[in-house]
Amino acid sequence: MAPTHAAMSIAFAVVVAAVVPAAMPLVVAAALVGGLAPDLDMVVGVHRKTLHQLEAFVGGAVVAGVVAVATGDVTPVLAATGFAAAALHCLADLAGGSSEPNPWEAATDRGVYVRSAGGWVAPRRWAAYDGSPGDLALAAVLSIPGFLAFGGDVHLVLVGSLLVAVGYATVRKRVPQLSGRTPAMYAALVTFVSLLGRRR
């Protein structure tokens, strides 16, 4: 679910900020944008296919990382962070459940569409489905690094994210199509962007 991706992205930003302190505070924004952007294909396109471009994200992260090392500039660091967070998003989706209206039924093996693999790659289901109790627990655990490393503004984003996560997990099996093009998940994305905007 989006809150898990947000928490994971901020945790990744902790690592980047430790290596490149000059990239703070924009590194958090770059990680959040990259980590949440792939799920915009719930609104336009095919979810976990149209904008889940794992190979492109990895390539972008590598190129931007090389430029960052060569120039010492912060801008390519931010680009590399965003691309890497987007790639982590795709890998996290593979660790979860399938992309279908009722993923707890495990009726399909559609994890993420990976072009270099020639099609859909089956999910590992380590977190049974988006919004499952395991997914909620993962979101909580992944929030810890951000709480420990960053200040109050990031805390607001994480608290808002966890509140959305609890609400989403509570209604997950009662509201159909939440893993597709739905107002609920789109609203979650908008919530994160609006919370981030308060930092300005």
MOFENJO-V425129 format. One record per pair of residues at least 24 apart in sequence whose C-alpha atoms are under 10 Angstrom apart, sorted by sequence separation. I is the first residue (numbers start at 1). J is the second residue. D is the distance in whole Angstrom. If there is no record, write none. Layout:
i	j	d
I	J	D
I	J	D
This chain:
i	j	d
7	31	10
8	32	9
9	33	9
59	83	8
60	84	8
61	85	9
90	114	9
98	122	7
99	123	9
104	128	7
105	129	9
164	188	7
6	31	8
7	32	9
9	34	8
10	35	9
57	82	9
58	83	7
59	84	9
61	86	9
97	122	9
98	123	6
103	128	8
104	129	6
137	162	10
140	165	9
164	189	10
5	31	10
6	32	6
9	35	5
57	83	5
58	84	6
61	87	9
96	122	10
97	123	6
98	124	9
103	129	6
104	130	9
136	162	8
139	165	8
140	166	10
5	32	8
6	33	9
8	35	8
9	36	8
56	83	8
57	84	6
58	85	9
60	87	10
94	121	8
95	122	9
96	123	6
97	124	7
98	125	8
102	129	9
103	130	8
104	131	10
139	166	10
161	188	8
164	191	8
6	34	9
7	35	9
57	85	8
58	86	8
59	87	10
94	122	7
95	123	6
96	124	6
97	125	5
102	130	10
103	131	10
104	132	8
137	165	10
160	188	10
161	189	10
164	192	9
5	34	10
6	35	6
54	83	9
57	86	6
58	87	6
94	123	5
95	124	5
96	125	4
97	126	8
100	129	10
103	132	10
136	165	6
137	166	10
5	35	6
6	36	7
54	84	9
56	86	10
57	87	5
58	88	9
93	123	7
94	124	6
95	125	6
96	126	5
97	127	6
98	128	9
99	129	9
135	165	9
136	166	7
161	191	8
4	35	10
5	36	6
56	87	8
57	88	9
92	123	9
93	124	9
94	125	8
95	126	6
96	127	5
97	128	5
98	129	7
99	130	9
160	191	8
161	192	7
4	36	10
5	37	10
54	86	8
55	87	8
57	89	10
91	123	10
92	124	10
93	125	9
94	126	9
95	127	7
96	128	6
97	129	4
98	130	9
136	168	9
160	192	8
2	35	9
3	36	9
53	86	8
54	87	5
57	90	9
93	126	10
94	127	10
95	128	9
96	129	6
97	130	7
132	165	10
133	166	9
136	169	7
2	36	7
5	39	10
52	86	8
53	87	8
54	88	8
92	126	10
93	127	9
95	129	9
96	130	7
97	131	10
131	165	7
135	169	8
136	170	10
157	191	9
158	192	9
161	195	9
1	36	10
2	37	10
51	86	10
52	87	8
54	89	9
55	90	10
92	127	9
97	132	9
130	165	10
131	166	8
134	169	10
157	192	7
160	195	8
54	90	6
93	129	9
96	132	10
131	167	9
132	168	9
133	169	7
156	192	10
157	193	9
159	195	10
2	39	8
52	89	8
53	90	8
54	91	8
93	130	9
131	168	6
132	169	6
133	170	9
157	194	9
158	195	9
1	39	9
52	90	6
96	134	10
97	135	10
130	168	9
131	169	4
132	170	9
157	195	6
51	90	10
52	91	10
96	135	8
130	169	8
131	170	8
156	195	7
157	196	6
131	171	9
132	172	8
156	196	9
157	197	10
49	90	10
52	93	10
131	172	6
132	173	9
154	195	9
157	198	9
48	90	8
130	172	8
131	173	9
153	195	9
154	196	8
156	198	9
157	199	9
129	172	10
153	196	8
156	199	9
34	78	10
153	197	10
34	79	9
37	82	9
48	93	8
153	198	8
154	199	8
34	80	9
35	81	9
36	82	10
37	83	10
48	94	10
153	199	6
27	74	9
30	77	9
31	78	8
34	81	8
35	82	7
38	85	10
39	86	10
131	178	9
152	199	10
153	200	10
26	74	9
27	75	10
30	78	6
31	79	9
33	81	10
34	82	4
35	83	8
37	85	9
38	86	7
130	178	9
131	179	9
26	75	10
29	78	9
30	79	7
31	80	9
32	81	9
33	82	7
34	83	6
35	84	8
36	85	8
37	86	7
38	87	9
130	179	8
23	73	9
24	74	9
27	77	8
28	78	9
30	80	9
31	81	6
32	82	7
33	83	9
34	84	7
35	85	5
36	86	7
39	89	9
48	98	10
49	99	10
129	179	9
22	73	9
23	74	6
26	77	10
27	78	6
30	81	6
31	82	5
34	85	5
35	86	5
38	89	7
39	90	10
48	99	7
20	72	10
22	74	7
23	75	8
26	78	7
27	79	9
29	81	10
30	82	5
31	83	8
33	85	8
34	86	5
35	87	8
37	89	9
38	90	8
47	99	7
21	74	10
23	76	10
27	80	10
28	81	9
29	82	9
30	83	9
31	84	8
32	85	8
33	86	8
34	87	8
35	88	7
36	89	8
46	99	10
47	100	9
20	74	8
23	77	7
24	78	10
27	81	7
28	82	9
30	84	10
31	85	6
32	86	9
34	88	9
35	89	6
22	77	10
23	78	7
27	82	8
30	85	8
31	86	8
34	89	8
35	90	9
20	77	8
23	81	10
54	112	9
53	112	9
54	113	9
55	114	8
56	115	10
17	77	10
52	112	7
53	113	8
54	114	7
55	115	8
16	77	8
49	110	10
52	113	7
53	114	7
54	115	8
55	116	8
16	78	9
48	110	9
49	111	9
51	113	10
52	114	8
53	115	8
54	116	9
48	111	7
49	112	6
50	113	8
52	115	10
16	80	10
17	81	10
48	112	5
49	113	5
13	78	10
16	81	7
47	112	9
48	113	6
49	114	8
47	113	9
48	114	9
49	115	9
46	113	10
13	81	7
12	81	8
13	82	9
104	173	9
49	119	9
102	172	9
103	173	10
49	120	8
102	173	8
9	81	9
12	84	9
13	85	9
48	120	9
101	173	10
9	82	9
12	85	7
102	175	10
11	85	10
101	175	9
102	176	7
103	177	10
9	84	9
10	85	9
101	176	6
102	177	7
103	178	10
9	85	6
12	88	9
101	177	4
102	178	8
103	179	8
8	85	8
9	86	9
100	177	8
101	178	6
102	179	8
100	178	9
101	179	6
102	180	10
6	85	9
9	88	8
100	179	6
101	180	7
5	85	9
8	88	8
9	89	8
99	179	6
100	180	7
101	181	10
5	86	9
8	89	8
98	179	9
99	180	8
5	88	9
6	89	9
5	89	6
8	92	9
4	89	9
5	90	10
2	89	10
5	92	8
4	92	9
5	93	9
1	92	10
1	93	9
1	96	9
28	146	9
28	150	9
25	150	9
29	154	10
4	130	9
24	150	10
28	154	8
4	131	9
1	129	9
2	130	9
3	131	9
1	130	5
2	131	9
25	154	10
1	131	6
8	138	9
11	141	10
12	142	9
15	145	9
1	132	9
4	135	7
7	138	9
8	139	8
11	142	6
14	145	7
15	146	10
18	149	9
48	179	10
3	135	9
4	136	7
7	139	6
8	140	10
10	142	8
11	143	7
13	145	9
14	146	7
17	149	9
47	179	8
48	180	9
3	136	8
4	137	9
5	138	10
6	139	8
7	140	8
8	141	9
9	142	9
10	143	8
11	144	8
12	145	9
13	146	8
14	147	10
17	150	10
47	180	6
1	135	7
4	138	7
5	139	8
7	141	8
8	142	6
9	143	9
10	144	10
11	145	5
12	146	9
14	148	9
15	149	10
46	180	8
47	181	8
1	136	9
3	138	10
4	139	4
7	142	5
8	143	7
10	145	8
11	146	6
14	149	7
46	181	9
3	139	6
4	140	8
6	142	9
7	143	5
8	144	10
10	146	6
11	147	9
13	149	10
14	150	8
42	178	10
45	181	9
2	139	9
3	140	9
4	141	9
5	142	9
6	143	9
7	144	8
8	145	9
9	146	9
10	147	9
11	148	10
13	150	10
42	179	8
43	180	8
44	181	8
1	139	9
4	142	7
7	145	9
8	146	9
11	149	9
42	180	5
43	181	5
3	142	10
4	143	8
7	146	8
10	149	10
11	150	10
41	180	9
42	181	4
43	182	7
3	143	9
7	147	10
10	150	9
39	179	10
41	181	8
42	182	7
43	183	9
39	180	10
40	181	9
42	183	10
39	181	10
43	185	9
42	185	8
43	186	7
10	154	8
42	186	8
40	185	9
39	185	9
40	186	8
10	157	10
39	186	9
10	158	9
40	189	8
7	157	9
39	189	9
6	157	9
7	158	7
6	158	8
7	159	10
37	189	9
36	189	7
3	157	10
7	161	8
3	158	8
6	161	7
7	162	9
3	159	10
5	161	10
6	162	10
33	189	10
36	192	9
3	160	9
4	161	8
36	193	9
3	161	5
4	162	8
2	161	8
3	162	6
33	192	9
3	163	9
32	192	8
33	193	8
3	164	7
4	165	8
32	193	9
2	164	9
3	165	6
1	164	10
2	165	8
3	166	9
33	196	10
1	165	8
29	193	9
32	196	9
3	168	9
2	168	10
1	168	8
29	196	7
1	169	9
28	196	9
29	197	9
29	199	10
25	199	10
1	178	10
1	179	9
3	185	10
2	185	7
6	189	9
1	185	8
2	186	9
3	188	8
2	188	7
3	189	9
6	192	8
1	188	9
2	189	7
3	192	8
2	192	9
